[in-house]
Amino acid sequence: MLNTAFTIVIGILVALAAVNILVIIHELGHFFTAKFFKVKVEEFGIGFPIPGRIWGKKIGETDYTVNWLPAGGFVRLFGEDSDVNDPRSFSGRPAWQRTIIIVAGVSVNLIFAFILFTFIIGFSGWKSELPLVFVDNQFPFGKQESQIATTYVAVDSAASVAGLTPADKILFVDGKKIGTAEELRAAVAVSEGLPITLEVENSLTEEKRSLVASPRYNEEIKRYQLGIDFVEVAIISYESLPEKILVGPLHSANMVQYQFVVLRSLVTKSIAEGDAAPVRDNVSGVVGIVGVFIALIQSFGFGALVPLLTVMALLSLLLGIINVLPIPAVDGGRLFFVLIELFTRKKVNADVERLIHAVGFGVLIIIFVLVTFNDVLKFFG
């Protein structure tokens, strides 16, 4: 296991690199389409100039800068926030061209996610293992099976004595295939404390073992137990040729569907309980992302490349989706006003649009601060 201080430092660096790569390729989408349509790009910045620039150089008409706050990047277009009657300005281009420039960033993030998922799943034998941490789910694409993976083994428990460890997948109990929590509990219950044979495979090493455990009766809950915590893992296989060709978009659709199922479940639970805790405790920002990267490096060590790339692909996917939503100050908010123009043949007043984006940006900053504060409390709690 890697040193904790080392994993924290590496986790922070890797997370910052991943987030910056995703934001920069997003901005490159805007940059290249703006250049293609002859819109003047005033600045392409890596990081944000808070408190200022580290380095800058003007090449042609564009300033290329590296800034102190290492949190992504930005593209500043001429006439982006004002109605400038100039063919080189963003506002001076036809609405269809502005639409393409706006959606280019989202498109690049989606394509990047498709490519990453294609390589990850292709090299994994066209299979993906997804822990169903929050809710059960039936994914719309691929063939789905279920397995049980241990997340915790109690000290001196029946499972511990037998040699079961965290990250072991329990495949069979006494020769019977196990895929769900109900099947595992039933197999343990019918043993009535007699020894049972567990066929397991470790998720990290892929080592297969045969173990013998004697479940113990828990007087408090009135049933036999192995002494483990576990999670159901969905095994999604993409078997046909069309599925393999389109595995990037198909797996991305699976991931998005599951995110919405989880979010709906958390919101429903919060409403039913009259408490924001279910949503608050399971929504994370940048600090939470850093925590995920640290946990993966701590668990997998130098073998964490595939899990890290999987998280990166998911982040790219979510970044693209969030940016296309009609939220003021993000791409979707700008796209909303351009679509109004396309349908009405009339531009929205530039001052009104600018004010809405400014208010939206302020709200996003407040949400960012609150989520970050919540992440810090969870990280150090």
C-alpha positions in Angstrom: 0.0 0.0 0.0 1.4 3.4 -0.9 2.3 6.0 1.7 -0.7 8.2 2.6 1.1 11.5 2.2 2.4 10.4 -1.2 -1.0 9.3 -2.4 -2.5 12.7 -1.4 0.1 14.6 -3.3 -0.1 12.4 -6.3 -3.9 12.4 -6.1 -4.1 16.2 -6.1 -1.7 16.5 -9.0 -3.4 13.8 -11.1 -6.9 15.3 -10.4 -5.8 18.8 -11.3 -4.2 17.5 -14.5 -7.3 15.5 -15.4 -9.7 18.4 -14.8 -7.4 20.9 -16.6 -7.2 18.5 -19.6 -10.9 18.2 -19.8 -11.6 21.9 -19.6 -8.8 22.8 -22.0 -10.0 20.4 -24.7 -13.4 21.9 -24.2 -12.1 25.4 -24.8 -10.1 24.2 -27.8 -13.4 23.2 -29.4 -14.6 26.8 -29.1 -11.1 28.1 -30.2 -10.8 26.1 -33.4 -14.4 26.6 -34.6 -14.1 30.3 -33.8 -10.9 30.5 -35.9 -12.7 28.5 -38.7 -15.5 31.0 -38.9 -13.0 34.0 -38.8 -14.1 35.2 -35.3 -11.3 37.0 -33.6 -10.0 35.1 -30.6 -8.6 37.7 -28.2 -7.2 35.3 -25.6 -6.7 31.6 -25.0 -5.9 31.1 -21.4 -4.8 28.1 -19.4 -5.9 28.6 -15.8 -7.5 31.8 -14.6 -5.7 35.2 -14.0 -6.3 35.2 -10.2 -4.3 37.0 -9.0 -2.7 37.4 -12.5 -0.7 35.9 -15.3 2.3 33.7 -15.0 3.2 34.0 -18.7 1.7 35.4 -21.8 2.6 35.8 -25.5 0.7 37.3 -28.4 0.8 35.3 -31.6 -1.1 37.0 -34.4 -4.2 38.5 -32.9 -4.5 36.1 -30.0 -2.9 36.4 -26.5 -1.9 32.9 -25.2 -1.6 33.0 -21.5 -0.8 30.7 -18.5 -2.4 32.0 -15.3 -2.0 31.4 -11.6 -5.2 29.7 -10.7 -4.8 26.1 -12.1 -8.5 25.5 -12.7 -9.1 24.8 -16.4 -9.0 27.5 -19.0 -11.0 29.9 -21.1 -11.4 31.4 -24.6 -12.2 35.1 -24.9 -13.9 36.0 -28.2 -14.2 39.5 -29.6 -17.9 40.6 -29.2 -18.8 37.7 -27.0 -20.6 39.8 -24.3 -21.7 42.7 -26.4 -23.5 43.3 -29.7 -20.7 44.5 -31.9 -21.5 45.2 -35.5 -18.3 43.7 -36.9 -17.9 40.6 -39.1 -14.9 39.5 -37.0 -17.0 39.6 -33.8 -18.8 36.6 -32.2 -22.0 38.6 -32.1 -21.6 39.7 -35.7 -21.6 36.1 -37.1 -24.8 34.4 -38.2 -26.8 32.6 -35.5 -26.0 29.1 -37.0 -22.3 29.8 -36.8 -22.5 31.0 -33.2 -24.5 27.8 -32.4 -21.7 25.6 -33.8 -19.0 27.6 -31.9 -21.0 27.2 -28.7 -21.7 23.5 -29.0 -18.1 22.7 -30.2 -16.8 22.5 -26.6 -19.6 20.1 -25.5 -19.0 18.0 -28.6 -15.3 17.6 -27.9 -16.0 16.5 -24.3 -18.5 13.9 -25.5 -16.2 12.6 -28.3 -13.3 12.4 -25.8 -15.5 10.4 -23.4 -16.6 8.1 -26.3 -12.9 7.5 -27.3 -11.8 6.8 -23.7 -14.6 4.4 -23.0 -14.0 2.6 -26.3 -10.3 1.9 -25.4 -11.0 1.1 -21.7 -13.8 -1.4 -22.5 -12.1 -2.8 -25.6 -8.9 -3.6 -23.5 -11.2 -5.1 -20.8 -12.6 -7.7 -23.1 -15.7 -5.7 -24.0 -16.9 -5.7 -20.4 -17.4 -3.1 -17.7 -17.9 -3.6 -14.0 -20.0 -0.9 -12.3 -20.6 -1.0 -8.5 -24.3 -0.2 -7.8 -23.5 1.8 -4.7 -26.7 3.8 -4.4 -29.5 2.0 -6.2 -30.1 -1.1 -8.3 -30.3 -0.4 -12.0 -31.1 -2.0 -15.3 -28.8 -0.5 -17.9 -30.4 0.1 -21.4 -27.5 -1.2 -23.5 -25.3 -4.4 -23.3 -25.9 -7.7 -21.6 -26.1 -7.3 -17.8 -25.2 -9.7 -15.0 -24.6 -9.1 -11.3 -21.9 -10.1 -8.8 -21.3 -9.5 -5.2 -18.0 -7.7 -4.1 -16.9 -7.3 -0.5 -16.1 -3.8 0.7 -15.3 -4.6 4.3 -14.5 -7.7 6.3 -15.0 -7.5 10.1 -12.0 -8.5 12.3 -12.3 -12.1 13.7 -15.5 -12.6 11.7 -16.4 -15.9 9.9 -15.3 -14.3 6.6 -12.0 -13.0 8.1 -11.2 -16.4 9.6 -11.9 -18.0 6.2 -9.5 -15.6 4.4 -12.0 -13.4 2.7 -10.7 -9.9 2.0 -12.1 -6.6 0.7 -12.5 -6.4 -3.1 -13.1 -10.2 -3.2 -16.0 -11.1 -5.5 -18.1 -14.0 -4.2 -19.0 -16.0 -7.3 -20.3 -19.2 -5.9 -21.6 -20.6 -2.6 -21.6 -24.4 -2.4 -21.5 -24.5 -6.1 -24.5 -22.2 -6.6 -23.9 -19.0 -8.6 -24.3 -15.8 -6.5 -25.2 -12.5 -8.2 -27.4 -10.6 -5.8 -27.6 -9.6 -2.1 -30.7 -11.7 -1.7 -29.0 -14.8 -3.1 -26.0 -14.4 -0.8 -28.2 -13.9 2.3 -30.3 -16.9 1.4 -27.2 -19.1 0.9 -25.8 -18.0 4.3 -29.2 -18.5 6.0 -29.7 -22.1 4.9 -26.3 -23.1 6.1 -27.5 -22.7 9.7 -23.9 -22.3 10.8 -22.5 -25.3 9.0 -19.4 -24.7 6.8 -20.0 -23.4 3.3 -17.6 -23.2 0.4 -17.0 -19.8 -1.2 -15.5 -19.5 -4.7 -14.1 -16.0 -4.9 -12.1 -13.8 -7.3 -10.1 -10.7 -6.1 -11.0 -7.6 -8.2 -7.5 -6.2 -7.9 -5.3 -9.2 -8.5 -7.9 -11.4 -10.4 -6.7 -14.3 -8.2 -9.3 -17.0 -7.8 -9.6 -18.9 -4.5 -11.8 -21.5 -2.7 -12.5 -20.7 0.9 -14.5 -22.5 3.6 -16.5 -20.3 6.1 -18.8 -21.1 9.0 -21.4 -18.4 9.3 -22.2 -17.1 12.9 -25.6 -16.4 14.3 -26.2 -12.7 15.2 -28.6 -12.5 18.1 -29.4 -8.9 17.5 -30.7 -9.3 13.9 -31.6 -13.0 14.4 -29.8 -14.4 11.4 -26.5 -16.0 10.3 -23.8 -13.8 9.0 -20.3 -13.9 7.4 -19.4 -10.5 8.9 -18.9 -8.5 5.7 -20.2 -5.4 3.9 -20.6 -5.8 0.2 -22.0 -4.1 -2.9 -23.6 -5.5 -6.0 -21.5 -5.0 -9.1 -23.2 -4.8 -12.6 -21.2 -6.7 -15.2 -22.1 -5.2 -18.6 -20.9 -7.1 -21.7 -21.0 -5.7 -25.2 -21.0 -8.8 -27.4 -22.3 -8.1 -30.9 -20.2 -6.3 -33.6 -22.5 -3.2 -33.7 -22.2 -2.9 -29.9 -18.4 -3.1 -30.1 -18.3 -0.5 -32.8 -20.6 1.8 -30.9 -19.4 0.9 -27.4 -18.2 4.4 -26.6 -21.6 6.1 -27.1 -23.5 3.1 -25.8 -21.5 2.9 -22.6 -21.7 6.7 -22.2 -25.5 6.4 -22.5 -25.5 3.7 -19.8 -23.4 5.9 -17.5 -25.6 9.0 -18.0 -28.7 6.9 -17.4 -27.3 5.6 -14.1 -26.3 9.1 -12.9 -29.9 10.3 -13.5 -31.3 7.3 -11.7 -29.0 7.9 -8.7 -29.8 11.7 -8.7 -33.6 11.0 -8.9 -33.2 8.5 -6.0 -31.3 11.0 -3.8 -33.7 13.8 -4.5 -36.7 11.6 -3.9 -35.2 10.5 -0.6 -34.4 14.0 0.5 -38.0 15.1 -0.2 -39.5 12.1 1.6 -37.3 12.7 4.6 -37.6 16.5 4.5 -33.8 16.7 4.8 -31.2 17.8 2.2 -28.6 15.4 3.7 -29.0 12.5 1.1 -28.3 15.0 -1.7 -25.7 17.1 0.2 -23.7 14.1 1.3 -23.5 12.5 -2.1 -22.8 15.5 -4.4 -19.2 16.5 -4.8 -17.2 19.2 -6.5 -13.5 19.6 -7.3 -12.3 18.6 -3.7 -14.5 15.5 -3.9 -13.0 14.6 -7.3 -9.5 14.9 -5.7 -10.7 12.6 -3.0 -11.8 10.0 -5.5 -8.5 10.1 -7.3 -6.6 9.7 -4.0 -8.8 6.8 -3.0 -8.2 5.1 -6.4 -4.4 5.5 -6.1 -4.5 4.3 -2.5 -6.4 1.2 -3.5 -4.8 0.3 -6.8 -1.4 1.9 -6.5 0.4 2.0 -9.9 -2.3 -0.2 -11.3 -4.8 2.7 -11.1 -4.6 3.8 -14.7 -7.8 2.1 -15.9 -9.9 3.3 -13.0 -8.5 6.8 -13.3 -9.2 6.9 -17.0 -12.7 5.6 -16.4 -13.4 8.5 -13.9 -11.8 10.9 -16.4 -14.1 9.7 -19.1 -17.2 10.0 -16.9 -16.1 13.6 -15.9 -15.7 14.5 -19.5 -19.2 13.1 -20.2 -20.8 15.0 -17.3 -18.9 18.2 -18.2 -20.3 18.1 -21.6 -23.9 17.4 -20.4 -23.9 20.1 -17.7 -22.5 22.6 -20.2 -25.3 22.0 -22.6 -28.1 22.6 -20.1 -29.8 26.0 -20.4 -28.0 27.5 -17.3 -27.0 31.2 -17.5 -23.2 31.8 -17.8 -22.5 28.3 -19.3 -22.6 27.2 -22.9 -26.2 26.0 -22.7 -27.3 29.4 -21.4 -25.7 31.2 -24.4 -27.1 28.6 -26.7 -30.6 29.2 -25.3 -30.4 32.9 -26.4 -29.1 32.0 -29.8 -31.9 29.5 -30.3 -34.4 32.2 -29.4 -32.9 34.3 -32.1 -33.1 31.5 -34.6 -36.8 31.0 -34.0 -37.8 34.6 -33.6 -35.4 36.1 -36.1 -34.6 38.8 -33.5 -31.7 39.1 -31.1 -32.3 39.3 -27.4 -31.1 42.6 -26.0 -27.4 42.3 -25.3 -27.6 44.2 -22.0 -30.4 41.9 -20.8 -28.5 38.7 -21.8 -25.3 40.0 -20.2 -27.2 40.8 -16.9 -28.8 37.3 -16.9 -25.4 35.7 -17.4 -23.8 37.8 -14.7 -26.5 36.8 -12.2 -26.2 33.2 -13.3 -22.4 33.3 -12.9 -22.8 34.7 -9.4 -25.2 31.9 -8.4 -22.8 29.3 -9.8 -19.9 30.8 -7.8 -22.1 30.6 -4.6 -22.9 26.9 -5.4 -19.3 26.2 -6.1 -18.2 27.7 -2.7 -20.9 25.7 -0.8 -20.1 22.4 -2.6 -16.4 23.0 -2.0 -17.0 23.7 1.7 -19.1 20.6 2.0 -16.4 18.6 0.2 -13.8 19.9 2.7 -15.9 18.9 5.7 -16.4 15.4 4.3 -12.7 15.1 3.3 -11.4 16.0 6.7 -14.4 14.8 8.7 
